[in-house]
């Protein structure tokens, strides 16, 4: 390192085959290269250095020349540990099409065809809840074709208030477009008039003792509150603005770019890489690569992390792209809010990358602490759920490389216990016997570790079953109260410091097994409750109740569906369908 000059320049790290795997720039080459050999460097830096055999350098006249040279070398050699701009992924937005009868739906693709876009949103589930609210308030058409085919009768969606049925002449184009305008206002955050309207309807429904309708309006207002708590990316500022969100972890770094043009989001793009540089170095490198590849720069640029001395970047924009770019922290609440959402998207992308890679450090630590021969790449977790001995069920969750593998989740109804009996040990023995008898008989892959939600008693019950099946699979129990880890071959439990990666992983498996079991138990309880309500209606016996439950498994669907549709779907009369709905409403009012 002492041979490196203390001057600006670019350094090139090469592997054993003389391939350039990383390019970086520095104000002081000697000091920067020396920093890669410190003992307390992060994991990603140590990973990079484990592949480096040679470090070359090129001296430049100043920092700006180093910046340009670094950018050109990265483009020419595409080093593994520099940013790959092809690793992009867009985030969901709501699209309103430019059709004569516009449609509204979610998409990840921006098409410049006159459609209007709102978002992006940090999660698909939240976006779907917004679309559901829109469908309740301002139903549009459900059919996807741009040309509407005329129909004699509207579809089922129209009967339950979820489609405008323009194909059957039920809604005029003027009325339809008024609904679209209201949807745009809603997505733009202009909800004052809607709030007044819904509040008046809720008050009127309550005054006329229509409590179910009043509750529905109350839920709509709550949904509006949630929507308004999210930051909307739409305004009327004609300035060309870009926002860059950045998130970094032990291995990966992720970047998300929001581009605002004419007050609307033009697009959202995501990039990532295994970047060993500092936060500032990685972000500067990204800005250079992104804008030199697009050849277009914004008037204003906001970033979630510091770019350090921005003078070289401003000079780059001015000399290379002929644009004066204002690079500064957000000066308004609007810009700060958009940048926060942009950064949240980057954080979610980072989490996605880490889940896809798996949690190998935690698995390696777990193997060392539990004295396993190798990291437990496949972990299966079990939990028992019951209420007073009723609806006793068990869950099996499977984790691959420290990440949930939901395709391998399984649910069990416990059969060996009489109804009302409380015996978690017996339930655990049954579910493990059923699971691992099949694993043995069908020669299915065995897990590397089994996790039981419980203490020494549960572990002992599980061990007895595996011994009988002659399956030597390691078992541990994790007790909730003290977060103690019980091994099947030691008397004293193992206690790990809170936040230890191995403990976090075991807690994740345990909590996921608990969630999956209680969700299943809850669904069985709801099903039994609805069956009981149906059989309380005169003329409904077990067979009819089962037939109705098959067609309408949820109480809400029975209440929202028109009587003629219920009658046709279940083979009962409309009068009996009316009796069912009246009985369900009375039971709700009485609860």
C-alpha positions as a Python dict, from the first residue, in 0.01 Angstrom:
ca = {
    (1, 'X'): (0, 0, 0),
    (2, 'X'): (289, 236, 63),
    (3, 'X'): (362, 227, -310),
    (4, 'X'): (25, 385, -387),
    (5, 'X'): (38, 764, -439),
    (6, 'X'): (-153, 997, -207),
    (7, 'X'): (-325, 1163, -504),
    (8, 'X'): (-661, 1142, -686),
    (9, 'X'): (-719, 848, -915),
    (10, 'X'): (-894, 521, -989),
    (11, 'X'): (-808, 177, -847),
    (12, 'X'): (-887, -153, -1022),
    (13, 'X'): (-925, -473, -818),
    (14, 'X'): (-856, -798, -1005),
    (15, 'X'): (-909, -1165, -923),
    (16, 'X'): (-670, -1459, -976),
    (17, 'X'): (-753, -1466, -1348),
    (18, 'X'): (-672, -1097, -1392),
    (19, 'X'): (-1039, -1006, -1438),
    (20, 'X'): (-1141, -663, -1310),
    (21, 'X'): (-1405, -727, -1041),
    (22, 'X'): (-1430, -379, -887),
    (23, 'X'): (-1344, -23, -990),
    (24, 'X'): (-1341, 269, -747),
    (25, 'X'): (-1224, 629, -734),
    (26, 'X'): (-1049, 818, -455),
    (27, 'X'): (-921, 1161, -360),
    (28, 'X'): (-628, 983, -195),
    (29, 'X'): (-550, 644, -351),
    (30, 'X'): (-315, 529, -74),
    (31, 'X'): (-560, 601, 209),
    (32, 'X'): (-862, 454, 27),
    (33, 'X'): (-695, 126, -72),
    (34, 'X'): (-549, 87, 277),
    (35, 'X'): (-902, 108, 424),
    (36, 'X'): (-997, -219, 251),
    (37, 'X'): (-757, -411, 476),
    (38, 'X'): (-899, -300, 813),
    (39, 'X'): (-1009, -580, 1048),
    (40, 'X'): (-1349, -431, 1133),
    (41, 'X'): (-1468, -392, 773),
    (42, 'X'): (-1828, -500, 695),
    (43, 'X'): (-1897, -846, 555),
    (44, 'X'): (-1948, -726, 196),
    (45, 'X'): (-1603, -565, 195),
    (46, 'X'): (-1444, -884, 332),
    (47, 'X'): (-1622, -1088, 65),
    (48, 'X'): (-1482, -863, -207),
    (49, 'X'): (-1129, -877, -70),
    (50, 'X'): (-1139, -1258, -49),
    (51, 'X'): (-1150, -1258, -431),
    (52, 'X'): (-888, -986, -490),
    (53, 'X'): (-530, -1084, -579),
    (54, 'X'): (-406, -766, -752),
    (55, 'X'): (-491, -395, -715),
    (56, 'X'): (-380, -160, -996),
    (57, 'X'): (-432, 215, -1009),
    (58, 'X'): (-446, 506, -1252),
    (59, 'X'): (-356, 855, -1131),
    (60, 'X'): (-571, 1147, -1247),
    (61, 'X'): (-520, 1525, -1231),
    (62, 'X'): (-817, 1587, -1000),
    (63, 'X'): (-1126, 1431, -845),
    (64, 'X'): (-1349, 1519, -1142),
    (65, 'X'): (-1122, 1333, -1384),
    (66, 'X'): (-1125, 1034, -1147),
    (67, 'X'): (-1504, 1043, -1146),
    (68, 'X'): (-1525, 1035, -1527),
    (69, 'X'): (-1257, 766, -1560),
    (70, 'X'): (-1427, 544, -1302),
    (71, 'X'): (-1758, 573, -1490),
    (72, 'X'): (-1597, 484, -1825),
    (73, 'X'): (-1408, 185, -1683),
    (74, 'X'): (-1722, 45, -1520),
    (75, 'X'): (-1908, 71, -1854),
    (76, 'X'): (-1623, -96, -2040),
    (77, 'X'): (-1551, -386, -1802),
    (78, 'X'): (-1885, -438, -1617),
    (79, 'X'): (-1710, -548, -1294),
    (80, 'X'): (-1904, -796, -1082),
    (81, 'X'): (-1904, -580, -768),
    (82, 'X'): (-2008, -255, -934),
    (83, 'X'): (-2366, -156, -1009),
    (84, 'X'): (-2555, -349, -1276),
    (85, 'X'): (-2818, -120, -1425),
    (86, 'X'): (-2996, -417, -1586),
    (87, 'X'): (-3118, -549, -1251),
    (88, 'X'): (-3426, -327, -1254),
    (89, 'X'): (-3776, -391, -1122),
    (90, 'X'): (-4070, -153, -1115),
    (91, 'X'): (-4321, -107, -833),
    (92, 'X'): (-4700, -120, -858),
    (93, 'X'): (-4909, 180, -958),
    (94, 'X'): (-5280, 233, -1025),
    (95, 'X'): (-5360, 293, -1391),
    (96, 'X'): (-5671, 461, -1535),
    (97, 'X'): (-5682, 381, -1906),
    (98, 'X'): (-5759, 627, -2187),
    (99, 'X'): (-6047, 414, -2326),
    (100, 'X'): (-6392, 564, -2396),
    (101, 'X'): (-6504, 375, -2085),
    (102, 'X'): (-6180, 377, -1882),
    (103, 'X'): (-6073, 87, -1663),
    (104, 'X'): (-5887, 114, -1333),
    (105, 'X'): (-5641, -156, -1221),
    (106, 'X'): (-5293, -215, -1083),
    (107, 'X'): (-4986, -252, -1303),
    (108, 'X'): (-4607, -240, -1288),
    (109, 'X'): (-4565, -112, -1644),
    (110, 'X'): (-4588, 253, -1747),
    (111, 'X'): (-4729, 294, -2101),
    (112, 'X'): (-4740, 641, -2252),
    (113, 'X'): (-5078, 607, -2427),
    (114, 'X'): (-5272, 877, -2245),
    (115, 'X'): (-5341, 662, -1940),
    (116, 'X'): (-5313, 828, -1601),
    (117, 'X'): (-5105, 674, -1320),
    (118, 'X'): (-5116, 708, -943),
    (119, 'X'): (-4855, 571, -705),
    (120, 'X'): (-4628, 384, -677),
    (121, 'X'): (-4738, 209, -361),
    (122, 'X'): (-4499, 41, -114),
    (123, 'X'): (-4701, -284, -103),
    (124, 'X'): (-4944, -471, -327),
    (125, 'X'): (-5181, -552, -39),
    (126, 'X'): (-5226, -184, 41),
    (127, 'X'): (-5283, -99, -324),
    (128, 'X'): (-5547, -372, -348),
    (129, 'X'): (-5731, -227, -51),
    (130, 'X'): (-5747, 107, -234),
    (131, 'X'): (-5887, -60, -546),
    (132, 'X'): (-6148, -239, -334),
    (133, 'X'): (-6258, 95, -187),
    (134, 'X'): (-6281, 246, -536),
    (135, 'X'): (-6489, -51, -651),
    (136, 'X'): (-6734, -1, -364),
    (137, 'X'): (-6769, 374, -410),
    (138, 'X'): (-6746, 414, -788),
    (139, 'X'): (-6785, 80, -968),
    (140, 'X'): (-6663, 84, -1327),
    (141, 'X'): (-6666, -199, -1582),
    (142, 'X'): (-6509, -537, -1510),
    (143, 'X'): (-6453, -665, -1865),
    (144, 'X'): (-6099, -612, -1995),
    (145, 'X'): (-6150, -565, -2370),
    (146, 'X'): (-6132, -208, -2504),
    (147, 'X'): (-6439, -268, -2724),
    (148, 'X'): (-6752, -339, -2522),
    (149, 'X'): (-6983, -616, -2639),
    (150, 'X'): (-7352, -549, -2590),
    (151, 'X'): (-7529, -782, -2347),
    (152, 'X'): (-7894, -842, -2272),
    (153, 'X'): (-7837, -897, -1900),
    (154, 'X'): (-7560, -761, -1675),
    (155, 'X'): (-7310, -991, -1506),
    (156, 'X'): (-7308, -1104, -1142),
    (157, 'X'): (-7071, -820, -1047),
    (158, 'X'): (-7341, -567, -1132),
    (159, 'X'): (-7591, -746, -909),
    (160, 'X'): (-7359, -712, -609),
    (161, 'X'): (-7277, -348, -688),
    (162, 'X'): (-6926, -401, -825),
    (163, 'X'): (-6975, -323, -1199),
    (164, 'X'): (-7130, -32, -1389),
    (165, 'X'): (-7278, -271, -1654),
    (166, 'X'): (-7235, -22, -1939),
    (167, 'X'): (-7248, -325, -2172),
    (168, 'X'): (-7616, -371, -2074),
    (169, 'X'): (-7699, 2, -2080),
    (170, 'X'): (-7724, 34, -1701),
    (171, 'X'): (-7485, 334, -1681),
    (172, 'X'): (-7456, 623, -1930),
    (173, 'X'): (-7116, 739, -2053),
    (174, 'X'): (-7161, 1079, -1883),
    (175, 'X'): (-7231, 913, -1549),
    (176, 'X'): (-6943, 671, -1606),
    (177, 'X'): (-6696, 954, -1673),
    (178, 'X'): (-6820, 1139, -1362),
    (179, 'X'): (-6724, 831, -1162),
    (180, 'X'): (-6380, 830, -1323),
    (181, 'X'): (-6333, 1198, -1228),
    (182, 'X'): (-6424, 1117, -868),
    (183, 'X'): (-6176, 829, -866),
    (184, 'X'): (-5901, 1062, -990),
    (185, 'X'): (-5988, 1311, -716),
    (186, 'X'): (-5980, 1033, -459),
    (187, 'X'): (-5638, 909, -574),
    (188, 'X'): (-5510, 1268, -585),
    (189, 'X'): (-5603, 1316, -219),
    (190, 'X'): (-5900, 1547, -283),
    (191, 'X'): (-6142, 1379, -43),
    (192, 'X'): (-6313, 1668, 136),
    (193, 'X'): (-6638, 1648, -65),
    (194, 'X'): (-6644, 1269, -45),
    (195, 'X'): (-6590, 1279, 331),
    (196, 'X'): (-6884, 1514, 378),
    (197, 'X'): (-7105, 1295, 161),
    (198, 'X'): (-7012, 971, 343),
    (199, 'X'): (-7043, 1132, 686),
    (200, 'X'): (-7394, 1259, 602),
    (201, 'X'): (-7497, 912, 479),
    (202, 'X'): (-7356, 748, 792),
    (203, 'X'): (-7546, 988, 1018),
    (204, 'X'): (-7869, 935, 825),
    (205, 'X'): (-7829, 556, 835),
    (206, 'X'): (-7774, 565, 1210),
    (207, 'X'): (-8076, 788, 1264),
    (208, 'X'): (-8297, 545, 1070),
    (209, 'X'): (-8156, 249, 1271),
    (210, 'X'): (-7976, 104, 966),
    (211, 'X'): (-7676, 15, 1178),
    (212, 'X'): (-7518, -224, 928),
    (213, 'X'): (-7523, 46, 660),
    (214, 'X'): (-7386, 302, 906),
    (215, 'X'): (-7101, 63, 993),
    (216, 'X'): (-7024, 23, 623),
    (217, 'X'): (-6994, 401, 583),
    (218, 'X'): (-6777, 413, 898),
    (219, 'X'): (-6541, 156, 742),
    (220, 'X'): (-6522, 366, 425),
    (221, 'X'): (-6417, 671, 628),
    (222, 'X'): (-6152, 460, 805),
    (223, 'X'): (-6020, 346, 467),
    (224, 'X'): (-6003, 709, 355),
    (225, 'X'): (-5799, 791, 667),
    (226, 'X'): (-5553, 519, 577),
    (227, 'X'): (-5527, 638, 217),
    (228, 'X'): (-5458, 993, 324),
    (229, 'X'): (-5189, 877, 565),
    (230, 'X'): (-4996, 749, 262),
    (231, 'X'): (-4803, 1004, 59),
    (232, 'X'): (-4939, 1055, -290),
    (233, 'X'): (-4697, 1102, -577),
    (234, 'X'): (-4896, 1346, -785),
    (235, 'X'): (-4886, 1726, -790),
    (236, 'X'): (-4904, 2014, -1032),
    (237, 'X'): (-4540, 2124, -1034),
    (238, 'X'): (-4405, 2132, -1394),
    (239, 'X'): (-4043, 2103, -1276),
    (240, 'X'): (-3847, 1795, -1385),
    (241, 'X'): (-3755, 1626, -1055),
    (242, 'X'): (-3587, 1296, -970),
    (243, 'X'): (-3576, 1121, -634),
    (244, 'X'): (-3324, 846, -554),
    (245, 'X'): (-3388, 620, -255),
    (246, 'X'): (-3098, 412, -124),
    (247, 'X'): (-3082, 116, 117),
    (248, 'X'): (-2786, -103, 203),
    (249, 'X'): (-2736, -426, 398),
    (250, 'X'): (-2459, -669, 480),
    (251, 'X'): (-2440, -794, 121),
    (252, 'X'): (-2656, -587, -115),
    (253, 'X'): (-2736, -226, -188),
    (254, 'X'): (-3057, -119, -360),
    (255, 'X'): (-3156, 200, -543),
    (256, 'X'): (-3500, 321, -652),
    (257, 'X'): (-3554, 618, -885),
    (258, 'X'): (-3882, 813, -899),
    (259, 'X'): (-3904, 1048, -1198),
    (260, 'X'): (-4160, 1330, -1177),
    (261, 'X'): (-4258, 1497, -1504),
    (262, 'X'): (-4536, 1755, -1545),
    (263, 'X'): (-4662, 1680, -1196),
    (264, 'X'): (-4701, 1305, -1250),
    (265, 'X'): (-4487, 1002, -1186),
    (266, 'X'): (-4329, 899, -1514),
    (267, 'X'): (-4184, 578, -1379),
    (268, 'X'): (-4024, 393, -1090),
    (269, 'X'): (-3710, 192, -1152),
    (270, 'X'): (-3506, -30, -920),
    (271, 'X'): (-3141, -139, -932),
    (272, 'X'): (-2917, -336, -701),
    (273, 'X'): (-2572, -483, -662),
    (274, 'X'): (-2320, -635, -421),
    (275, 'X'): (-2144, -306, -357),
    (276, 'X'): (-1846, -293, -119),
    (277, 'X'): (-1799, 84, -122),
    (278, 'X'): (-1917, 336, 133),
    (279, 'X'): (-2269, 479, 119),
    (280, 'X'): (-2142, 796, -48),
    (281, 'X'): (-1925, 607, -302),
    (282, 'X'): (-2206, 372, -401),
    (283, 'X'): (-2458, 652, -446),
    (284, 'X'): (-2223, 869, -654),
    (285, 'X'): (-2137, 570, -872),
    (286, 'X'): (-2506, 501, -926),
    (287, 'X'): (-2589, 862, -1017),
    (288, 'X'): (-2309, 867, -1275),
    (289, 'X'): (-2409, 538, -1436),
    (290, 'X'): (-2779, 608, -1436),
    (291, 'X'): (-2764, 951, -1596),
    (292, 'X'): (-2485, 874, -1841),
    (293, 'X'): (-2697, 580, -1965),
    (294, 'X'): (-3016, 787, -1999),
    (295, 'X'): (-2838, 1101, -2129),
    (296, 'X'): (-3111, 1311, -1967),
    (297, 'X'): (-3087, 1491, -1635),
    (298, 'X'): (-3352, 1651, -1411),
    (299, 'X'): (-3369, 2010, -1297),
    (300, 'X'): (-3368, 1895, -935),
    (301, 'X'): (-3222, 1582, -779),
    (302, 'X'): (-3300, 1460, -428),
    (303, 'X'): (-3121, 1163, -269),
    (304, 'X'): (-3187, 981, 57),
    (305, 'X'): (-2815, 962, 145),
    (306, 'X'): (-2536, 1217, 121),
    (307, 'X'): (-2343, 1256, -204),
    (308, 'X'): (-2059, 1435, -26),
    (309, 'X'): (-1906, 1716, -228),
    (310, 'X'): (-2158, 1762, -511),
    (311, 'X'): (-1937, 2000, -713),
    (312, 'X'): (-1787, 1722, -936),
    (313, 'X'): (-2136, 1580, -1003),
    (314, 'X'): (-2274, 1923, -1093),
    (315, 'X'): (-1981, 1971, -1330),
    (316, 'X'): (-2055, 1629, -1484),
    (317, 'X'): (-2417, 1725, -1551),
    (318, 'X'): (-2314, 2061, -1692),
    (319, 'X'): (-2030, 1944, -1920),
    (320, 'X'): (-2154, 1598, -2022),
    (321, 'X'): (-2532, 1650, -2034),
    (322, 'X'): (-2554, 2030, -2075),
    (323, 'X'): (-2791, 2061, -1777),
    (324, 'X'): (-2777, 2264, -1459),
    (325, 'X'): (-2891, 2030, -1183),
    (326, 'X'): (-2985, 2150, -835),
    (327, 'X'): (-2861, 1877, -596),
    (328, 'X'): (-2985, 1954, -245),
    (329, 'X'): (-3180, 1808, 47),
    (330, 'X'): (-3562, 1829, 17),
    (331, 'X'): (-3678, 2179, 94),
    (332, 'X'): (-4050, 2107, 122),
    (333, 'X'): (-4277, 1861, 299),
    (334, 'X'): (-4392, 1729, -40),
    (335, 'X'): (-4041, 1647, -161),
    (336, 'X'): (-3944, 1495, 174),
    (337, 'X'): (-4253, 1274, 167),
    (338, 'X'): (-4186, 1149, -186),
    (339, 'X'): (-3823, 1079, -101),
    (340, 'X'): (-3932, 881, 208),
    (341, 'X'): (-4159, 663, -5),
    (342, 'X'): (-3882, 620, -261),
    (343, 'X'): (-3645, 509, 17),
    (344, 'X'): (-3908, 270, 154),
    (345, 'X'): (-3928, 108, -189),
    (346, 'X'): (-3550, 68, -187),
    (347, 'X'): (-3566, -90, 159),
    (348, 'X'): (-3831, -337, 41),
    (349, 'X'): (-3620, -427, -262),
    (350, 'X'): (-3325, -488, -30),
    (351, 'X'): (-3539, -717, 186),
    (352, 'X'): (-3651, -907, -125),
    (353, 'X'): (-3290, -959, -230),
    (354, 'X'): (-3191, -1077, 115),
    (355, 'X'): (-3484, -1320, 129),
    (356, 'X'): (-3392, -1460, -212),
    (357, 'X'): (-3030, -1509, -104),
    (358, 'X'): (-3130, -1657, 234),
    (359, 'X'): (-2992, -1596, 582),
    (360, 'X'): (-2672, -1799, 569),
    (361, 'X'): (-2492, -1616, 854),
    (362, 'X'): (-2779, -1700, 1094),
    (363, 'X'): (-2783, -2064, 976),
    (364, 'X'): (-2408, -2097, 1026),
    (365, 'X'): (-2436, -1949, 1375),
    (366, 'X'): (-2726, -2184, 1453),
    (367, 'X'): (-2521, -2486, 1343),
    (368, 'X'): (-2236, -2382, 1571),
    (369, 'X'): (-2458, -2320, 1876),
    (370, 'X'): (-2661, -2640, 1835),
    (371, 'X'): (-2356, -2851, 1739),
    (372, 'X'): (-2511, -2950, 1406),
    (373, 'X'): (-2288, -3109, 1140),
    (374, 'X'): (-2387, -2841, 884),
    (375, 'X'): (-2608, -2530, 860),
    (376, 'X'): (-2978, -2636, 873),
    (377, 'X'): (-3079, -2528, 524),
    (378, 'X'): (-3427, -2680, 566),
    (379, 'X'): (-3609, -2615, 897),
    (380, 'X'): (-3961, -2739, 971),
    (381, 'X'): (-4155, -2575, 1254),
    (382, 'X'): (-4470, -2700, 1435),
    (383, 'X'): (-4732, -2541, 1656),
    (384, 'X'): (-5062, -2655, 1815),
    (385, 'X'): (-5367, -2427, 1839),
    (386, 'X'): (-5698, -2487, 2017),
    (387, 'X'): (-5963, -2307, 2222),
    (388, 'X'): (-6080, -2500, 2527),
    (389, 'X'): (-5997, -2828, 2358),
    (390, 'X'): (-6212, -2749, 2054),
    (391, 'X'): (-6088, -2707, 1699),
    (392, 'X'): (-5746, -2851, 1788),
    (393, 'X'): (-5522, -2805, 1486),
    (394, 'X'): (-5152, -2812, 1406),
    (395, 'X'): (-4937, -2625, 1160),
    (396, 'X'): (-4619, -2714, 977),
    (397, 'X'): (-4411, -2431, 829),
    (398, 'X'): (-4101, -2486, 622),
    (399, 'X'): (-3800, -2254, 590),
    (400, 'X'): (-3544, -2294, 312),
    (401, 'X'): (-3206, -2123, 365),
    (402, 'X'): (-3363, -1918, 644),
    (403, 'X'): (-3655, -1796, 427),
    (404, 'X'): (-4022, -1911, 446),
    (405, 'X'): (-4108, -2167, 176),
    (406, 'X'): (-4487, -2132, 179),
    (407, 'X'): (-4539, -2393, -91),
    (408, 'X'): (-4439, -2654, 171),
    (409, 'X'): (-4668, -2531, 452),
    (410, 'X'): (-4923, -2786, 577),
    (411, 'X'): (-5224, -2784, 812),
    (412, 'X'): (-5355, -3071, 1025),
    (413, 'X'): (-5681, -3132, 1211),
    (414, 'X'): (-5602, -3338, 1520),
    (415, 'X'): (-5804, -3661, 1512),
    (416, 'X'): (-5678, -3862, 1811),
    (417, 'X'): (-5817, -3639, 2087),
    (418, 'X'): (-6183, -3639, 2197),
    (419, 'X'): (-6358, -3305, 2149),
    (420, 'X'): (-6293, -3085, 2453),
    (421, 'X'): (-5972, -3264, 2552),
    (422, 'X'): (-5666, -3045, 2609),
    (423, 'X'): (-5345, -3237, 2542),
    (424, 'X'): (-5076, -3044, 2354),
    (425, 'X'): (-4829, -3331, 2399),
    (426, 'X'): (-5072, -3580, 2245),
    (427, 'X'): (-5150, -3341, 1959),
    (428, 'X'): (-4779, -3290, 1893),
    (429, 'X'): (-4717, -3665, 1889),
    (430, 'X'): (-4999, -3716, 1640),
    (431, 'X'): (-4890, -3448, 1395),
    (432, 'X'): (-4525, -3557, 1398),
    (433, 'X'): (-4625, -3921, 1354),
    (434, 'X'): (-4843, -3831, 1054),
    (435, 'X'): (-4582, -3602, 899),
    (436, 'X'): (-4272, -3815, 938),
    (437, 'X'): (-4436, -4150, 870),
    (438, 'X'): (-4512, -4009, 530),
    (439, 'X'): (-4160, -3867, 496),
    (440, 'X'): (-4017, -4212, 571),
    (441, 'X'): (-4262, -4422, 368),
    (442, 'X'): (-4257, -4199, 60),
    (443, 'X'): (-3884, -4123, 91),
    (444, 'X'): (-3946, -3749, 100),
    (445, 'X'): (-3661, -3506, 180),
    (446, 'X'): (-3597, -3480, 555),
    (447, 'X'): (-3546, -3141, 722),
    (448, 'X'): (-3209, -3056, 878),
    (449, 'X'): (-3378, -2930, 1195),
    (450, 'X'): (-3723, -2950, 1358),
    (451, 'X'): (-3843, -2660, 1576),
    (452, 'X'): (-4124, -2714, 1828),
    (453, 'X'): (-4316, -2425, 1984),
    (454, 'X'): (-4274, -2521, 2349),
    (455, 'X'): (-4037, -2647, 2613),
    (456, 'X'): (-3879, -2971, 2726),
    (457, 'X'): (-4208, -3166, 2743),
    (458, 'X'): (-4298, -3090, 2381),
    (459, 'X'): (-3945, -3171, 2266),
    (460, 'X'): (-3953, -3503, 2453),
    (461, 'X'): (-4287, -3596, 2296),
    (462, 'X'): (-4153, -3517, 1950),
    (463, 'X'): (-3829, -3709, 2011),
    (464, 'X'): (-4026, -4021, 2109),
    (465, 'X'): (-4203, -4026, 1774),
    (466, 'X'): (-3881, -3981, 1574),
    (467, 'X'): (-3708, -4256, 1773),
    (468, 'X'): (-3997, -4491, 1695),
    (469, 'X'): (-3967, -4404, 1326),
    (470, 'X'): (-3586, -4436, 1341),
    (471, 'X'): (-3540, -4087, 1195),
    (472, 'X'): (-3235, -3912, 1350),
    (473, 'X'): (-3345, -3551, 1289),
    (474, 'X'): (-3227, -3283, 1538),
    (475, 'X'): (-3509, -3121, 1740),
    (476, 'X'): (-3520, -2801, 1945),
    (477, 'X'): (-3798, -2628, 2134),
    (478, 'X'): (-3837, -2252, 2174),
    (479, 'X'): (-4042, -2144, 2477),
    (480, 'X'): (-4213, -1804, 2450),
    (481, 'X'): (-4183, -1682, 2810),
    (482, 'X'): (-3805, -1660, 2843),
    (483, 'X'): (-3714, -1737, 2480),
    (484, 'X'): (-3523, -2041, 2603),
    (485, 'X'): (-3398, -2301, 2355),
    (486, 'X'): (-3452, -2661, 2470),
    (487, 'X'): (-3233, -2930, 2318),
    (488, 'X'): (-3339, -3293, 2338),
    (489, 'X'): (-3004, -3414, 2474),
    (490, 'X'): (-2930, -3152, 2744),
    (491, 'X'): (-3093, -3073, 3078),
    (492, 'X'): (-3039, -2697, 3083),
    (493, 'X'): (-3193, -2470, 2816),
    (494, 'X'): (-2978, -2249, 2596),
    (495, 'X'): (-3025, -1872, 2631),
    (496, 'X'): (-2908, -1641, 2353),
    (497, 'X'): (-2877, -1261, 2370),
    (498, 'X'): (-3175, -1077, 2223),
    (499, 'X'): (-3112, -982, 1860),
    (500, 'X'): (-2870, -1269, 1793),
    (501, 'X'): (-2917, -1374, 1426),
    (502, 'X'): (-2966, -1741, 1526),
    (503, 'X'): (-3233, -1650, 1784),
    (504, 'X'): (-3408, -1414, 1540),
    (505, 'X'): (-3432, -1696, 1287),
    (506, 'X'): (-3575, -1943, 1540),
    (507, 'X'): (-3825, -1680, 1656),
    (508, 'X'): (-3929, -1621, 1296),
    (509, 'X'): (-3995, -1993, 1242),
    (510, 'X'): (-4181, -2024, 1575),
    (511, 'X'): (-4395, -1712, 1517),
    (512, 'X'): (-4478, -1814, 1161),
    (513, 'X'): (-4590, -2160, 1279),
    (514, 'X'): (-4807, -1995, 1546),
    (515, 'X'): (-4962, -1753, 1295),
    (516, 'X'): (-5039, -2030, 1048),
    (517, 'X'): (-5199, -2252, 1315),
    (518, 'X'): (-5416, -1979, 1471),
    (519, 'X'): (-5533, -1861, 1128),
    (520, 'X'): (-5646, -2213, 1043),
    (521, 'X'): (-5820, -2257, 1378),
    (522, 'X'): (-5997, -1923, 1330),
    (523, 'X'): (-6125, -2020, 985),
    (524, 'X'): (-6270, -2344, 1128),
    (525, 'X'): (-6439, -2152, 1408),
    (526, 'X'): (-6598, -1911, 1159),
    (527, 'X'): (-6713, -2198, 941),
    (528, 'X'): (-6875, -2377, 1235),
    (529, 'X'): (-7037, -2055, 1356),
    (530, 'X'): (-7189, -1989, 1012),
    (531, 'X'): (-7309, -2350, 985),
    (532, 'X'): (-7481, -2317, 1324),
    (533, 'X'): (-7648, -1992, 1218),
    (534, 'X'): (-7775, -2151, 898),
    (535, 'X'): (-7915, -2456, 1075),
    (536, 'X'): (-8102, -2228, 1314),
    (537, 'X'): (-8317, -2113, 1020),
    (538, 'X'): (-8635, -2326, 983),
    (539, 'X'): (-8604, -2542, 673),
    (540, 'X'): (-8222, -2559, 679),
    (541, 'X'): (-8072, -2891, 785),
    (542, 'X'): (-7713, -3020, 772),
    (543, 'X'): (-7726, -3108, 401),
    (544, 'X'): (-7871, -2776, 289),
    (545, 'X'): (-7632, -2590, 518),
    (546, 'X'): (-7336, -2773, 362),
    (547, 'X'): (-7462, -2692, 12),
    (548, 'X'): (-7506, -2323, 98),
    (549, 'X'): (-7162, -2313, 265),
    (550, 'X'): (-7002, -2459, -47),
    (551, 'X'): (-7150, -2183, -266),
    (552, 'X'): (-7109, -1901, -11),
    (553, 'X'): (-6835, -1985, 241),
    (554, 'X'): (-6836, -1636, 398),
    (555, 'X'): (-7119, -1465, 584),
    (556, 'X'): (-7049, -1140, 395),
    (557, 'X'): (-7103, -1307, 58),
    (558, 'X'): (-7443, -1438, 169),
    (559, 'X'): (-7547, -1092, 286),
    (560, 'X'): (-7425, -907, -24),
    (561, 'X'): (-7554, -1143, -295),
    (562, 'X'): (-7903, -1083, -445),
    (563, 'X'): (-8171, -1332, -344),
    (564, 'X'): (-8223, -1473, -694),
    (565, 'X'): (-7850, -1548, -726),
    (566, 'X'): (-7848, -1729, -389),
    (567, 'X'): (-8154, -1931, -492),
    (568, 'X'): (-8004, -2035, -826),
    (569, 'X'): (-7666, -2121, -673),
    (570, 'X'): (-7799, -2335, -386),
    (571, 'X'): (-8133, -2475, -506),
    (572, 'X'): (-8340, -2307, -233),
    (573, 'X'): (-8630, -2064, -276),
    (574, 'X'): (-8590, -1687, -273),
    (575, 'X'): (-8813, -1671, 36),
    (576, 'X'): (-8579, -1906, 222),
    (577, 'X'): (-8279, -1702, 103),
    (578, 'X'): (-8450, -1392, 246),
    (579, 'X'): (-8504, -1573, 577),
    (580, 'X'): (-8134, -1661, 587),
    (581, 'X'): (-8026, -1299, 527),
    (582, 'X'): (-8270, -1167, 790),
    (583, 'X'): (-8144, -1422, 1044),
    (584, 'X'): (-7779, -1331, 976),
    (585, 'X'): (-7852, -960, 1014),
    (586, 'X'): (-8035, -1014, 1345),
    (587, 'X'): (-7747, -1220, 1477),
    (588, 'X'): (-7505, -939, 1390),
    (589, 'X'): (-7722, -675, 1558),
    (590, 'X'): (-7747, -889, 1870),
    (591, 'X'): (-7373, -955, 1895),
}
